[in-house]
Amino acid sequence: MKTTFDAPKFSVMLNDAVNNPGTLSKCYSAFHNYSFHNQLLAMFQCCERGLSLGPISTFNGWREKGYVVKKGQKALSLWMPWTKRTKNEETGEESFKRLFFVKNLWFVFGQVQPLEGEKQKDISAKISEWDKETALRILGISEKPFEMLSGNCQGYAIGNSIAINPLAEFPHKTTFHEMAHVQLGHTKDGKKIVDGEVLDRNIMEVEAETTAYCLTSLFDLPGQEESRGYIQHWIKGKEIPEENAKRIFKVVNQIMDAGREKKNAL
């Protein structure tokens, strides 16, 4: 489908977010009802056009709230899911594949004005809090007692379970990091991933810690600067590759949505 907006690569958006502190918390405050990649995509377009970050909705969505889009305003583009159904002619079995395409349908608050004669509905941000227990239950991850003697170890993951040091400096960040190891498939077949251990494949630590950084930043929790330093240590001055960026985006969405009341963000 053609669009007037060329969506930047996932790696471009992710590397920009990691290198610019404060970006993600602003995104979440403005676009919390949307998926992680759409939050960044909306922010990129707002910055490109000089628009202030704020509540976002479709043309009809704004009208329902008592607002109308100002003349001459250009819609923002976001990724939309579409399920493709195929049928095997020999067996008759159906299979489904979820695809995404960019569509321009959305406007931020700065692009609309009150509709004369209509009562304006409340559009203030109602941000859902993230709950660890809910997220673990939905994702099928169990939390086990921390059993390592090393006081330097903040946490570890094995199989579908995680363990967090009760004295961890940034417990939320460590929890996100270990959950990411599980969701990214790093601990399959009972393999153990210990936070801080030197790994042959640095990219696993980059994936897990970048996921932790994104979530910590989205919810504006402590440990963001330390997380950025950790990422730079493992990536050694390079940028996060596109394929790994896509995996990180997917897991950020999984963990973010699992712990919030709203599970079906666009």
C-alpha positions in Angstrom: 0.0 0.0 0.0 1.4 3.4 -1.0 1.9 6.1 1.7 3.3 9.6 1.7 5.5 8.7 4.7 8.5 6.5 4.5 8.7 4.8 7.9 12.2 4.7 9.3 13.8 1.4 9.9 13.3 -0.2 13.4 17.1 0.0 14.0 17.1 3.8 13.2 14.3 4.5 15.7 15.8 2.2 18.4 19.3 3.6 18.1 17.9 7.1 18.2 15.9 6.3 21.4 18.9 4.8 23.1 21.2 7.7 22.3 18.7 10.4 23.3 17.7 10.1 27.0 14.1 11.2 27.8 12.7 10.3 24.4 10.9 7.2 25.4 9.2 8.6 28.6 7.8 11.5 26.5 6.6 9.0 23.9 4.8 6.9 26.5 3.2 9.9 28.2 1.8 11.1 24.9 1.0 7.8 23.1 0.6 5.2 25.9 -2.4 3.5 24.2 -0.2 2.6 21.2 2.4 -0.1 20.7 6.1 0.7 21.3 7.0 1.0 17.6 4.0 3.2 16.9 4.9 5.5 19.8 8.3 6.0 18.2 6.9 6.4 14.7 4.4 9.0 15.9 7.2 10.9 17.7 9.4 10.9 14.6 6.7 12.5 12.5 5.8 15.1 15.2 9.5 16.1 15.5 9.8 16.2 11.7 6.8 18.6 11.4 7.4 20.6 14.5 4.2 19.3 16.2 4.0 19.0 20.0 3.5 15.5 21.4 0.0 15.0 22.8 -3.0 12.8 22.6 -3.6 11.1 19.2 -6.7 9.8 17.5 -8.3 9.4 14.0 -10.4 12.0 12.2 -13.6 10.3 13.4 -12.1 9.6 16.8 -11.6 13.3 17.3 -15.1 14.2 16.2 -16.5 11.8 18.7 -14.5 13.7 21.4 -15.9 17.0 20.2 -13.0 18.2 18.0 -12.4 18.7 14.3 -9.1 18.5 12.4 -7.8 21.9 11.3 -7.8 22.6 7.6 -4.6 21.7 5.8 -3.4 19.3 8.5 -1.7 16.1 7.2 -2.4 12.8 9.0 0.3 10.9 10.8 1.1 7.4 9.7 1.2 4.3 12.0 1.7 0.6 11.5 -1.6 -1.4 11.3 -2.0 -5.1 11.6 -3.7 -7.2 9.0 -4.3 -11.0 9.1 -3.7 -12.8 5.8 -5.6 -16.1 5.4 -4.3 -18.8 3.0 -5.8 -22.2 2.2 -3.9 -25.3 1.1 -5.7 -26.5 -2.0 -4.7 -30.1 -1.4 -5.5 -30.5 2.3 -8.1 -27.7 2.7 -6.2 -26.5 5.8 -6.2 -22.8 6.5 -3.2 -20.9 7.8 -3.1 -17.3 9.1 -0.2 -14.8 9.0 -0.2 -11.4 10.6 1.2 -8.6 8.5 1.7 -4.9 9.1 1.3 -1.9 6.8 1.6 1.8 7.2 -1.6 3.9 7.0 -2.1 7.6 7.4 -5.2 8.1 9.7 -4.1 9.8 12.9 -3.8 13.4 14.2 -2.3 14.7 17.4 -4.0 17.2 19.6 -2.1 20.2 18.1 -3.7 19.4 14.8 -7.4 19.7 16.0 -9.7 22.4 17.4 -12.9 22.3 19.4 -16.0 21.6 17.2 -18.4 24.5 17.5 -21.6 23.5 19.3 -20.2 20.2 20.6 -19.2 19.3 24.1 -15.6 18.3 24.4 -14.8 15.0 26.2 -11.9 14.6 28.6 -8.7 13.7 26.7 -6.3 13.8 29.6 -3.8 11.0 29.8 -4.9 7.9 31.7 -1.7 5.8 31.8 -2.1 2.2 32.9 0.5 1.2 35.5 2.6 -1.9 34.8 2.2 -4.8 37.2 5.0 -7.4 37.4 2.9 -10.2 38.8 0.3 -9.8 36.0 3.0 -9.7 33.3 4.8 -12.8 34.6 1.5 -14.7 34.7 0.4 -13.7 31.2 3.9 -14.5 29.7 4.2 -17.8 31.6 7.3 -16.8 33.4 7.9 -17.8 37.0 10.0 -16.0 39.6 12.2 -18.2 41.7 14.2 -17.4 44.9 17.6 -15.9 44.2 20.2 -18.6 45.1 23.5 -17.3 43.9 26.2 -16.4 46.5 27.8 -13.7 44.4 26.6 -10.3 45.6 27.6 -8.8 42.3 25.0 -10.7 40.3 21.8 -8.7 40.0 19.7 -11.6 38.6 19.6 -14.5 36.3 17.2 -16.4 34.0 16.9 -20.1 33.3 14.3 -21.8 31.2 11.0 -20.0 31.8 12.0 -18.6 35.2 13.9 -15.6 36.5 15.5 -14.8 39.9 16.2 -11.3 41.1 18.7 -10.4 43.8 16.7 -9.0 46.7 19.5 -6.3 47.0 19.5 -5.5 43.3 20.3 -1.8 42.7 17.6 -1.4 40.1 15.1 -4.2 40.6 12.7 -3.1 37.8 15.5 -2.9 35.3 16.9 -6.2 36.3 13.4 -7.8 36.1 12.9 -6.4 32.6 16.4 -7.7 31.6 15.8 -11.2 32.8 12.3 -11.4 31.4 13.7 -10.3 28.1 16.2 -13.2 28.1 13.3 -15.6 28.4 11.1 -13.9 25.8 13.9 -13.6 23.4 14.6 -17.3 23.6 18.0 -17.0 25.1 17.2 -19.6 27.8 15.7 -22.3 25.7 16.5 -25.9 26.6 17.3 -24.9 30.2 20.2 -22.7 29.3 21.1 -20.3 32.1 21.8 -16.6 31.5 23.5 -14.8 34.4 23.3 -11.0 34.5 26.8 -9.7 34.2 28.4 -12.9 33.0 30.8 -12.5 30.0 29.0 -14.2 27.1 30.5 -15.3 23.8 27.5 -13.8 21.9 27.4 -10.2 23.0 24.3 -9.6 21.0 22.2 -11.6 23.6 23.1 -9.1 26.3 22.5 -6.2 23.9 19.0 -7.5 23.1 18.1 -8.1 26.8 19.5 -4.8 28.1 18.1 -2.7 25.3 14.7 -4.2 26.1 15.2 -3.3 29.7 16.4 0.2 28.8 13.3 0.8 26.7 10.9 -0.4 29.4 12.7 1.5 32.2 12.6 4.6 30.1 9.0 4.2 29.0 7.9 4.1 32.6 10.5 6.7 33.7 12.1 4.4 36.3 15.6 4.7 37.8 18.6 3.1 36.1 18.3 4.5 32.6 21.8 6.0 32.5 23.4 2.8 33.9 21.5 0.8 31.3 22.7 3.0 28.4 26.3 2.5 29.6 25.8 -1.3 29.8 24.5 -1.4 26.2 27.4 0.6 24.9 29.8 -1.7 26.8 28.4 -4.8 25.0 27.8 -3.2 21.6 31.3 -1.7 21.5 30.5 1.5 19.6 28.4 -0.1 16.9 24.7 0.3 16.2 22.0 -2.3 16.9 21.3 -4.3 13.7 17.9 -4.2 12.0 17.0 -7.8 12.7 17.9 -7.5 16.4 16.0 -4.2 16.6 12.8 -6.0 15.3 13.2 -8.7 18.0 13.7 -6.0 20.7 10.6 -4.1 19.6 8.5 -7.3 19.7 9.6 -8.2 23.2 9.2 -4.7 24.5 5.6 -4.8 23.3 5.0 -8.2 24.8 6.3 -7.3 28.3 4.7 -3.8 28.3 1.3 -5.0 27.2 1.4 -8.1 29.5 1.7 -5.9 32.6 -0.9 -3.2 31.7 -4.7 -3.3 31.8 -4.9 -2.6 28.1 -3.5 -5.6 26.2 -4.5 -4.7 22.6 -2.6 -1.6 21.8 -2.4 -0.7 18.1 
